[in-house]
């Protein structure tokens, strides 16, 4: 395992210097899911939630979150993202047998550092937005399995989650 990069030789937190790193095309794909009651999923799919288009608003929230990641995570570099795509899929019989919505965020940039944190942040905020918009009818919703599914580019190359 590599050494942690966000600590200097004195063990103090610092922002990693990426000035000497080459700018390459970076891609990260993260995913996660929110589990809910079948009636809640039906409301979302029918577009009849009182607060409006749940998935449309969650998509915009995820995109905004990716763009604001460096404002939220203290040691993340601000990046000029070239693409953020948020996709949702109803999961009526996920591997866990739970009902809900799966969210996948794909984030791209050309730069000296990766975009995994931006993809993870996009998924989390999109799922939290779904919770916020539907909590009046289902306070028992829960978020699970948020992870980096893939990353490509940079010195370390590609990673695909098992």
RODO-2510 file (C-alpha; in nm, 4 decimals, decimal comma):
residues 162
     n   res          X          Y          Z
     1     x     0,0000     0,0000     0,0000
     2     x     0,1186     0,3520    -0,0797
     3     x     0,1868     0,6103     0,1860
     4     x    -0,0861     0,8638     0,2562
     5     x    -0,0212     1,1735     0,0466
     6     x    -0,2147     1,4336     0,2443
     7     x     0,0416     1,4445     0,5258
     8     x     0,3826     1,6113     0,5169
     9     x     0,7015     1,4714     0,6733
    10     x     0,5920     1,6131     1,0111
    11     x     0,2556     1,4373     0,9920
    12     x     0,0627     1,7569     0,9309
    13     x    -0,2204     1,7738     0,6791
    14     x    -0,1412     1,9586     0,3571
    15     x    -0,2737     1,9944     0,0058
    16     x    -0,0749     1,7726    -0,2289
    17     x     0,1412     1,9628    -0,4791
    18     x     0,0335     1,8480    -0,8256
    19     x     0,2276     2,1126    -1,0215
    20     x     0,4782     1,8636    -1,1630
    21     x     0,2135     1,6097    -1,2672
    22     x     0,1100     1,5826    -1,6303
    23     x    -0,2391     1,6852    -1,7301
    24     x    -0,4214     1,3777    -1,8567
    25     x    -0,7820     1,2921    -1,9336
    26     x    -0,9343     1,1719    -1,6048
    27     x    -1,2608     0,9828    -1,5670
    28     x    -1,4279     0,8555    -1,2514
    29     x    -1,7545     0,6682    -1,2195
    30     x    -1,9171     0,6357    -0,8776
    31     x    -2,2446     0,4769    -0,7807
    32     x    -2,4733     0,4185    -0,4860
    33     x    -2,8385     0,3613    -0,4070
    34     x    -3,1199     0,4868    -0,1891
    35     x    -3,3639     0,2298    -0,0564
    36     x    -3,7270     0,3217     0,0054
    37     x    -4,0811     0,1958     0,0348
    38     x    -4,2434     0,0747    -0,2899
    39     x    -4,4997     0,3552    -0,2621
    40     x    -4,2225     0,6153    -0,2539
    41     x    -4,0631     0,4736    -0,5678
    42     x    -4,4049     0,4773    -0,7361
    43     x    -4,4464     0,8493    -0,6501
    44     x    -4,1051     0,9299    -0,7976
    45     x    -4,1650     0,7280    -1,1138
    46     x    -4,5108     0,8797    -1,1650
    47     x    -4,3744     1,2315    -1,1144
    48     x    -4,6395     1,3047    -0,8510
    49     x    -4,4186     1,3968    -0,5549
    50     x    -4,5394     1,7225    -0,3981
    51     x    -4,2003     1,8906    -0,4375
    52     x    -4,1848     1,8220    -0,8117
    53     x    -3,9540     1,6299    -1,0442
    54     x    -3,7476     1,4397    -0,7869
    55     x    -3,4933     1,2889    -1,0263
    56     x    -3,4579     1,6060    -1,2325
    57     x    -3,3783     1,8107    -0,9230
    58     x    -3,1477     1,5374    -0,7874
    59     x    -2,9597     1,5322    -1,1212
    60     x    -2,8964     1,9082    -1,1036
    61     x    -2,7942     1,8782    -0,7363
    62     x    -2,5423     1,6056    -0,8239
    63     x    -2,3926     1,8148    -1,1039
    64     x    -2,3641     2,1179    -0,8755
    65     x    -2,2068     1,9038    -0,6039
    66     x    -1,9371     1,7732    -0,8380
    67     x    -1,8493     2,1316    -0,9301
    68     x    -1,8328     2,2356    -0,5613
    69     x    -1,6376     1,9379    -0,4241
    70     x    -1,3259     2,1405    -0,3398
    71     x    -1,5453     2,3730    -0,1301
    72     x    -1,6679     2,0751     0,0741
    73     x    -1,3636     1,8468     0,1039
    74     x    -1,0798     2,0503     0,2577
    75     x    -0,7800     1,9085     0,0703
    76     x    -0,9387     1,8588    -0,2743
    77     x    -0,8046     2,0683    -0,5593
    78     x    -1,0504     2,2884    -0,7473
    79     x    -1,0844     2,1340    -1,0927
    80     x    -1,2142     2,2497    -1,4279
    81     x    -1,4557     1,9645    -1,4955
    82     x    -1,5289     1,8894    -1,8600
    83     x    -1,8263     1,6587    -1,8029
    84     x    -2,0636     1,5532    -1,5261
    85     x    -2,3405     1,3043    -1,6043
    86     x    -2,5869     1,1699    -1,3494
    87     x    -2,8001     0,8652    -1,4266
    88     x    -3,0754     0,7044    -1,2222
    89     x    -3,2211     0,3572    -1,2445
    90     x    -3,5134     0,2218    -1,0478
    91     x    -3,4091    -0,0865    -0,8563
    92     x    -3,7199    -0,2880    -0,7857
    93     x    -3,5148    -0,5931    -0,6980
    94     x    -3,1581    -0,4855    -0,6221
    95     x    -2,9040    -0,7473    -0,5147
    96     x    -3,0084    -0,6814    -0,1550
    97     x    -3,3726    -0,7382    -0,2507
    98     x    -3,4490    -0,3768    -0,1577
    99     x    -3,6527    -0,1333    -0,3614
   100     x    -3,5060     0,2027    -0,4503
   101     x    -3,3043     0,4057    -0,6960
   102     x    -2,9463     0,3535    -0,8090
   103     x    -2,7435     0,6629    -0,8984
   104     x    -2,4349     0,6655    -1,1185
   105     x    -2,2177     0,9740    -1,1655
   106     x    -1,9576     1,0016    -1,4407
   107     x    -1,7134     1,2888    -1,4026
   108     x    -1,4384     1,3903    -1,6437
   109     x    -1,1591     1,6477    -1,6508
   110     x    -0,8244     1,7078    -1,8140
   111     x    -0,5789     1,7852    -1,5389
   112     x    -0,3061     1,6743    -1,3001
   113     x    -0,5287     1,5014    -1,0440
   114     x    -0,8196     1,2603    -1,0438
   115     x    -1,1934     1,3204    -1,0211
   116     x    -1,2963     1,0381    -0,7866
   117     x    -1,3982     1,2750    -0,5077
   118     x    -1,6144     1,4743    -0,7467
   119     x    -1,7948     1,1585    -0,8629
   120     x    -1,8483     1,0374    -0,5052
   121     x    -1,9757     1,3773    -0,3954
   122     x    -2,2149     1,3940    -0,6910
   123     x    -2,3671     1,0561    -0,6006
   124     x    -2,4029     1,1393    -0,2316
   125     x    -2,5696     1,4756    -0,2931
   126     x    -2,8008     1,3382    -0,5630
   127     x    -2,9149     1,0645    -0,3240
   128     x    -2,9504     1,3086    -0,0344
   129     x    -3,1641     1,5286    -0,2582
   130     x    -3,3955     1,2353    -0,3283
   131     x    -3,4202     1,1830     0,0481
   132     x    -3,4949     1,5503     0,1073
   133     x    -3,7649     1,5638    -0,1586
   134     x    -3,9381     1,2455    -0,0370
   135     x    -3,8865     1,2493     0,3399
   136     x    -4,2413     1,3722     0,4019
   137     x    -4,3740     1,0355     0,2809
   138     x    -4,0838     0,8036     0,3760
   139     x    -3,8463     0,8917     0,6604
   140     x    -3,7071     0,5370     0,6581
   141     x    -3,5145     0,5750     0,3320
   142     x    -3,1470     0,4805     0,3566
   143     x    -2,8397     0,5347     0,1414
   144     x    -2,6070     0,2419     0,0704
   145     x    -2,3082     0,1261    -0,1267
   146     x    -2,1595     0,4553    -0,2409
   147     x    -1,8280     0,3686    -0,4036
   148     x    -1,5916     0,4371    -0,6915
   149     x    -1,6855     0,1859    -0,9603
   150     x    -1,4164     0,2915    -1,2095
   151     x    -1,1419     0,5451    -1,2593
   152     x    -0,9212     0,6016    -1,5614
   153     x    -0,6260     0,8267    -1,6361
   154     x    -0,3270     0,9499    -1,4460
   155     x    -0,0088     0,7799    -1,3349
   156     x    -0,1856     0,4964    -1,1556
   157     x    -0,3895     0,4067    -1,4643
   158     x    -0,7269     0,2390    -1,4495
   159     x    -0,9192     0,0897    -1,1595
   160     x    -1,2372    -0,1123    -1,1907
   161     x    -1,4058    -0,2198    -0,8689
   162     x    -1,4456    -0,5957    -0,8334
***
